[in-house]
């Protein structure tokens, strides 16, 4: 699951980083199936967070396997590519186990809406993610 993010994390405020980290955790926990190895990789992926309290809060959601709540993403209104990068990273998280469950699709759609993407763009990314899985398994 750990990968180099395309999201420009260095351009994020601390609150945006926390939102993105929360979105990653919610994506991982969407299908109610996470292994110990995935937990370790997830925590390593969140090393960009500068606030230890935020890391601890997210660890509790992982421990109880409960997706954290998310609000509307604030910022980058004039940088839709940055928002799109977050969505692309979240798709990579979702398909890292070579599966895209219905719950993951629902969570991805909800996050896409919180990032102010129209339904057709979210649907196109979901279709791209499903197609990526097919090429992974061939």
N, C-alpha and C positions, 0 to 999 in steps of 0.2 A: 504494500500500500504506500509506503513512503516513496515519494517522488519529488522531483524538483517542480515547484509550483510555477505556473505561468503568470499567476497573479503577482502584480508588483508590490509585494509585501512591504518593501522599503518605503513606498509612497503612502502607506496606511498610517492613520493615527492609532493610538493604543485601543480606542473603543472599536475602531474598524477591525483591527487585528482580532480582538476578542469576539466580535460578531462572526468573522470568518472561521475562527477556531470552533466556535459554537456550532456553526453550520456544518463543519466537517464532522464533528462528533454526532450531530443529529443525523447526518447521512449514513455514518457507520452503524448507528444504532437503529436505523429505520426498519430493518428486517428482523430485529430481535435475535440476531445470531452473530456473536462475536467471540472469537477464540482468544486465548491468552496471548498468543503471538500477535494477533491483530491489535490487541490492547497496547502491547509494547511498541509496536510500529506506530500506532496512532499517537501515543504520547511523545515519541521522538519527532513526529511530524509537527507537533504543536510547539516545538522549541522556539519558534519565532515570537511567542508570547512573552512580553516583558514583565507581566504581573503575576507573581507566584500565587496570589489569591485566586486569580482567574483560572490558573492551571488546576489548583486544588478543587475549585468549584466544578470544573469540567470532569475531573477524575471521579467525583462523586456520581455524576450522571452515568459515566462508564461503569462504575462499580455496581450501580443498581440497574444498569441496562435500561435506562429511561431516557428517551431523546429530550434534550433541553429545549425550552421554549425559545422562539426567535421572534424578534420584532422586525419592522421594516428597516432595511439597510439605509443608513444615512451617509451621504457624501457621494462624490464622484458622479453627480447628476450630469455633468458635462463631459464625463469620460466613460461612455457606454462600453468601450473596449475593455476597460479595467473591470467593470461589472461582468462582462462576458467572460473574462479570464477566470473570475471566481467560479462562474457556472461550469466552465470547462474543467477546472480543477475538481469541482464537486462531482462531475460525471466520472472522472478518473477514479475518485474514491469509490463511487457507487459500483463501478464495474471491475474493480480490482480483484474481486473474488470470482470473476468470470460469470457473473449472474446479475440480472437486473430484475429483482422481484417487484411485484405489484406495489408493495409498501414503499420500496425505494423509489419507484416511479412517482408515487403520490408525494413523497417527501421532496423529491427533486422539483416537482411541479410547484409545490408550496414555496420552496426557497426561491425558485425563479420568479414567482409573483412578488415576493418580498424584495427582490432585486429590481422590480419594475419592468420585467420582460413581458411582452404580450404572449398569449397562449400559443400562437403559431410558432414563435421562436423557440419556446420551451419544448413543444412537440417535435420540432426539427432536431433539437439536441438529443432528445430521448431516442429518436429514430437513429441518429448517428451513434449513440451509445450502444444500442441493440446491435447495430451492424458491426461495431468494433468487437463486440463479444464473439460474433460469428467468425471473424477473422482470427481471433485469439485461439479458438477451439479447432481451427482447421489444421 
